[in-house]
């Protein structure tokens, strides 16, 4: 009986072991299912994130699509604007250029007005020399020392002939042919016209049925008809004028001293203090040259104390002007023999400043003066260096530049757009690095 019970008990134990083993296996599977469920849950979260990104991307795509449509519309509008700008571009550029030109001309006029104001303030006490309305004789001259002394010699000559209906007309050195024609037309009643120490621009100038005598130290660059042309590039105009007048038995008052002053003003002789002061005052205010012509013409010397006081005041003012201009100027090139100086827009007495600089530095000097249209190169060469000035002259002639040279000085006028090239060429001509051949 016990054996039977024990056997049954063993069977139940075996059955329980099997059941326990099955439960253990099921428990292992359950844990695996839990891990798998956790992995699935994590994957589900990833899928939810991807879904959200897809949704966001869809929204961005819609935004970019809308933005693209907006940009396309703006591009179309911009193309229309660009098309309109291209249509009107030429007119607008021309309009802007015109405005710039007008502003530059206003600036230049303001500068000239400033110079005129300085001259007026210095000379307002001087008696103004009035020209007759219908002069029988006219003297047109450059207002520097050489031109002024030449004019005074012609004035003396006419006074010796008993003439007193004489017009004294100072002019700038470079006057256009159109201005010459207009000026000479206003002098239609003059029996004789003297043109002294001036230069004609290239071109053709004809004065029919007129008695015009041209005397200068510069060869006229224009072809002329109706003129008596007298020039000597190896003398100053005053000396050439004196030789011409002597042929008609001209005596003159203190004529040799006046010719000497002309030579000093032209750089042939070293200027004394009187000529230095006179030259400075004529540069600052050319209008007083008429008073100087009258004084030298009537008396052979400047006797008017008011005029001399004005000349002294100009010389005193010049020392301050020179310091200001040199402070505002800049050296653009310098080597052992040469110095190039660019002057400021508002500038006075450049020739005298360059002469002082040449003497102080003991170098050849080139001044650069610019306005809104033209660049003016002023060249001052040391005595004895004629070879250099001839090289520069040859360069200018080969390249058809507007220029003139006499003695140890030269002037070159070029349009602003060519100024940098001419500046570089001048440096190379001076150094001997430029082959002198025509650019054409």
C-alpha positions in Angstrom: 0.0 0.0 0.0 2.8 2.4 1.0 4.7 1.4 -2.1 1.7 2.3 -4.2 1.2 5.6 -2.5 5.0 6.4 -2.8 5.0 5.5 -6.5 2.0 7.8 -7.0 3.8 10.5 -5.1 6.9 10.1 -7.3 4.7 10.4 -10.4 3.2 13.6 -9.1 6.6 15.0 -8.3 7.8 14.1 -11.8 4.7 15.8 -13.2 5.4 18.9 -11.1 8.9 18.9 -12.4 7.7 18.8 -16.0 5.2 21.5 -15.2 7.9 23.6 -13.5 10.2 23.2 -16.5 7.4 24.2 -18.8 6.6 27.3 -16.7 10.3 28.1 -16.7 10.4 28.0 -20.5 7.2 30.0 -20.7 8.8 32.6 -18.3 11.9 32.8 -20.5 9.7 33.3 -23.5 7.7 35.9 -21.6 10.9 37.9 -20.8 11.8 37.6 -24.5 8.4 38.9 -25.4 8.8 41.8 -23.0 12.2 42.7 -24.5 10.7 42.5 -28.0 7.7 44.6 -26.9 10.1 47.2 -25.5 12.0 47.2 -28.8 8.8 47.5 -30.7 7.7 50.4 -28.5 11.1 52.2 -29.2 10.8 51.5 -32.9 7.2 52.9 -32.8 8.5 56.1 -31.2 11.2 56.3 -33.9 8.5 55.8 -36.5 6.4 58.5 -34.9 9.5 60.9 -35.0 10.0 60.1 -38.7 6.3 60.7 -39.3 6.6 64.1 -37.6 9.7 64.9 -39.7 7.9 63.9 -42.8 5.0 66.2 -41.8 7.4 69.0 -41.0 9.2 68.4 -44.4 5.8 68.6 -46.1 5.1 71.9 -44.4 8.5 73.2 -45.4 7.9 72.0 -48.9 4.7 73.9 -49.0 6.5 77.0 -47.5 9.3 76.8 -50.1 6.8 76.3 -52.9 4.9 79.4 -51.7 8.2 81.3 -51.3 9.4 80.2 -54.7 6.2 81.5 -56.3 6.7 84.8 -54.5 10.3 85.0 -55.6 9.3 84.2 -59.2 6.9 87.1 -59.0 9.6 89.4 -57.7 12.0 88.2 -60.3 9.5 89.1 -63.0 9.0 92.5 -61.5 12.8 93.0 -61.2 13.2 92.0 -64.9 10.6 94.7 -65.8 12.5 97.2 -63.7 15.8 96.3 -65.2 14.3 96.5 -68.7 13.0 100.0 -67.9 16.4 101.0 -66.4 18.2 99.8 -69.6 15.8 101.8 -71.7 16.5 104.9 -69.7 20.1 104.2 -68.7 21.7 106.3 -71.4 19.5 109.3 -70.7 20.1 109.1 -66.9 23.9 108.8 -67.4 23.9 111.8 -69.7 21.8 113.7 -67.1 24.2 112.8 -64.3 27.2 113.7 -66.4 25.6 117.1 -67.2 24.9 117.7 -63.5 28.5 116.7 -62.6 29.9 119.1 -65.3 27.7 121.9 -64.0 28.9 121.3 -60.4 32.5 121.3 -61.5 32.0 124.5 -63.5 30.4 126.1 -60.4 33.4 125.0 -58.3 35.8 126.4 -60.9 33.8 129.7 -61.0 33.9 129.9 -57.2 37.6 129.4 -57.3 38.0 132.1 -59.9 35.7 134.4 -57.9 37.8 133.8 -54.8 40.9 134.8 -56.7 39.1 137.9 -58.1 38.0 138.8 -54.5 41.6 138.6 -53.3 42.6 140.8 -56.1 39.8 143.3 -55.5 40.5 143.6 -51.8 44.2 144.3 -52.6 43.5 146.8 -55.4 40.3 148.6 -54.5 42.1 151.9 -53.8 43.9 151.9 -57.2 42.5 154.2 -59.9 40.9 152.1 -62.5 42.2 152.5 -66.1 39.3 152.8 -68.4 39.7 152.0 -72.1 38.1 154.3 -74.7 34.9 153.1 -76.4 36.2 153.2 -79.9 40.0 153.0 -79.7 42.1 153.7 -82.8 44.9 151.6 -81.4 44.7 148.5 -79.3 47.3 146.6 -77.3 46.4 143.0 -76.4 49.0 141.3 -74.2 49.7 138.6 -71.7 49.5 140.1 -68.2 52.8 138.7 -66.9 56.0 140.8 -66.5 57.2 140.1 -70.1 53.9 140.8 -71.6 53.2 143.9 -69.5 56.7 145.4 -70.2 56.1 144.7 -74.0 52.8 146.5 -73.9 54.4 149.5 -72.1 57.0 149.8 -74.9 54.2 149.7 -77.6 52.3 152.3 -75.5 55.4 154.5 -75.4 55.8 154.1 -79.2 52.2 155.2 -79.9 52.5 158.1 -77.5 55.7 159.2 -79.4 53.6 159.2 -82.5 51.2 161.5 -80.9 48.4 158.9 -80.4 46.3 158.9 -77.2 43.2 156.9 -78.2 44.7 153.6 -77.0 43.0 150.5 -75.5 45.1 148.4 -73.1 43.7 144.8 -72.9 45.3 142.1 -70.8 44.5 138.5 -71.7 45.1 135.0 -70.5 48.0 133.2 -72.3 45.8 130.5 -73.9 42.8 132.0 -75.5 40.6 130.0 -77.9 40.4 131.0 -81.6 36.6 131.7 -81.1 37.4 134.1 -78.3 40.1 135.8 -80.4 37.6 136.3 -83.2 35.0 137.8 -80.9 37.6 140.1 -79.2 39.0 141.3 -82.5 35.5 141.9 -83.8 34.8 144.3 -80.9 37.9 146.3 -82.0 36.7 146.8 -85.6 37.4 150.5 -85.4 41.0 150.1 -84.4 43.5 151.1 -87.2 46.2 148.9 -85.7 46.2 146.1 -83.1 49.3 144.8 -81.3 49.1 141.2 -79.9 52.0 140.7 -77.5 53.4 137.7 -75.6 50.4 135.5 -76.4 49.7 132.2 -78.1 47.1 131.1 -80.6 45.5 127.7 -80.1 45.9 125.3 -83.1 43.5 126.0 -85.9 43.0 128.8 -88.5 42.5 132.5 -87.8 41.8 135.0 -90.5 41.3 138.8 -89.9 40.6 140.4 -93.3 41.3 144.1 -93.9 42.9 144.6 -90.5 46.4 145.7 -89.4 47.4 143.2 -86.7 50.9 142.8 -85.5 51.7 139.6 -83.5 54.9 139.8 -81.4 55.9 136.9 -79.1 58.6 134.6 -77.9 56.4 131.7 -78.8 55.7 130.4 -82.3 51.9 130.7 -83.1 50.4 127.3 -83.4 47.5 128.5 -85.5 47.6 129.3 -89.2 46.8 133.0 -89.6 45.9 135.3 -92.4 46.0 139.1 -92.1 48.6 139.1 -89.3 52.2 140.4 -89.3 53.9 137.6 -87.3 57.1 138.4 -85.4 58.5 135.9 -82.9 61.9 134.9 -81.5 62.0 131.8 -79.3 65.5 132.8 -78.1 64.5 136.2 -76.7 61.8 137.5 -74.5 58.9 139.3 -76.0 59.9 142.7 -74.6 63.3 142.5 -76.3 61.8 141.4 -79.6 59.2 144.2 -79.4 61.9 146.7 -78.7 63.9 145.6 -81.7 60.8 145.8 -83.9 59.9 149.3 -82.7 63.5 150.6 -83.1 63.2 150.0 -86.9 60.6 152.9 -86.8 63.0 155.2 -84.9 61.5 154.4 -81.5 63.3 156.2 -78.6 61.4 155.3 -75.5 61.7 156.3 -71.8 63.9 154.1 -69.8 63.4 151.4 -72.5 66.5 149.4 -71.7 65.4 149.0 -68.1 61.9 147.9 -69.2 63.5 145.4 -71.6 65.7 144.1 -68.7 62.5 143.7 -66.6 61.0 141.6 -69.4 64.1 139.4 -69.5 63.9 138.9 -65.7 60.2 138.1 -65.9 60.9 135.6 -68.7 63.7 133.8 -66.7 66.5 134.9 -69.0 68.0 137.1 -66.2 67.8 136.5 -62.5 64.9 138.8 -61.3 65.7 141.5 -58.8 63.4 142.4 -55.9 61.3 144.9 -58.0 60.6 142.4 -60.7 59.8 139.6 -58.2 57.2 141.8 -56.4 55.8 143.0 -59.7 55.5 139.5 -61.1 53.7 138.2 -58.0 51.2 141.1 -57.9 50.4 140.5 -61.6 49.8 136.8 -61.0 47.5 137.5 -58.0 45.5 140.3 -59.8 46.1 140.7 -63.6 43.9 143.8 -63.7 46.6 146.0 -62.2 48.8 145.2 -65.3 46.9 148.0 -67.1 48.0 150.5 -64.5 51.6 149.2 -64.8 51.5 149.5 -68.6 50.3 153.1 -68.2 52.9 154.0 -65.5 55.8 152.4 -67.5 54.4 153.9 -70.7 54.0 157.4 -69.5 57.0 157.6 -67.0 59.4 154.8 -67.9 59.0 153.6 -64.3 56.2 153.0 -61.7 55.8 156.3 -59.9 52.3 155.9 -58.4 52.8 155.3 -54.6 49.4 153.6 -54.3 50.3 151.1 -57.0 53.6 150.4 -55.4 51.9 149.9 -52.0 49.5 147.4 -53.6 52.4 145.5 -55.2 54.1 145.3 -51.8 50.9 144.1 -50.2 50.6 141.4 -52.9 54.2 140.3 -52.2 53.5 140.1 -48.5 50.3 138.1 -49.1 52.2 135.8 -51.4 54.4 134.5 -48.6 51.3 133.3 -46.7 49.7 131.9 -49.9 52.9 130.1 -50.7 53.0 128.4 -47.3 49.4 127.4 -47.6 49.7 126.0 -51.1 52.9 124.1 -50.3 51.2 122.6 -47.3 48.2 121.5 -49.4 50.4 120.3 -52.4 51.8 116.8 -52.6 54.9 115.4 -54.2 53.9 112.7 -56.7 57.4 111.8 -57.9 61.0 112.7 -56.9 64.4 111.6 -58.0 67.9 113.1 -57.7 67.2 115.5 -60.6 63.5 116.1 -60.7 60.5 116.7 -58.5 56.8 116.6 -59.5 54.3 118.6 -57.4 50.5 118.4 -57.7 48.9 121.7 -56.6 45.5 121.9 -54.8 42.4 123.0 -56.7 42.5 126.5 -55.2 45.9 127.7 -56.1 47.8 130.9 -56.9 51.1 131.9 -58.4 52.2 128.4 -59.4 55.0 129.7 -61.6 56.7 131.6 -58.8 56.2 128.7 -56.3 57.9 126.4 -58.8 60.7 128.8 -59.3 61.3 129.1 -55.6 61.1 125.3 -55.2 63.7 124.9 -58.1 66.0 127.2 -56.4 65.5 125.7 -52.9 65.8 122.0 -54.0 68.3 122.7 -56.8 66.2 120.4 -59.0 64.2 120.6 -62.1 60.5 120.9 -61.2 57.2 120.0 -62.8 54.0 121.4 -61.4 50.6 119.8 -62.0 47.4 121.9 -61.9 44.0 120.3 -62.6 40.6 121.6 -63.3 37.5 119.6 -64.2 38.5 119.5 -67.9 42.3 119.9 -68.3 45.5 119.1 -66.6 48.2 121.7 -66.9 51.9 120.6 -66.6 54.3 123.5 -65.8 57.9 122.7 -66.4 60.8 124.6 -64.9 64.3 123.5 -66.0 67.6 124.5 -64.4 69.8 126.7 -66.6 72.1 124.8 -68.9 69.8 121.7 -69.2 68.4 122.5 -72.6 68.7 118.9 -73.7 66.0 117.8 -71.3 63.5 120.5 -72.4 64.2 119.6 -76.0 63.3 115.9 -75.2 60.1 116.9 -73.6 59.3 119.2 -76.5 60.0 116.4 -79.0 57.7 114.1 -77.0 54.9 116.6 -77.1 55.2 117.3 -80.8 55.3 113.5 -81.6 52.1 113.0 -79.6 50.3 116.2 -80.8 50.0 117.6 -77.3 48.8 121.2 -76.8 52.0 122.8 -75.5 54.6 125.6 -75.9 58.1 126.0 -74.7 60.6 128.9 -74.4 64.0 129.1 -72.8 64.0 126.9 -69.6 60.2 126.6 -69.2 57.4 124.7 -70.8 53.6 124.3 -70.5 51.6 121.2 -71.5 47.8 121.1 -71.6 46.0 117.7 -71.8 42.5 116.4 -71.1 42.0 115.1 -67.6 41.5 111.5 -68.8 45.0 111.4 -70.3 46.8 113.1 -67.4 48.1 109.9 -65.7 49.5 108.6 -69.0 51.3 111.8 -69.8 52.6 112.0 -66.2 54.2 108.5 -66.5 55.5 109.4 -70.0 57.2 112.6 -68.7 58.9 110.6 -65.9 60.2 108.1 -68.5 61.3 110.9 -70.9 63.3 112.5 -68.1 64.9 109.2 -67.1 65.5 108.3 -70.7 63.4 105.1 -70.5 60.9 106.2 -73.2 61.5 105.7 -76.9 60.4 108.9 -78.6 58.1 107.7 -81.3 54.7 108.9 -82.3 51.7 107.2 -80.6 49.8 107.5 -83.8 
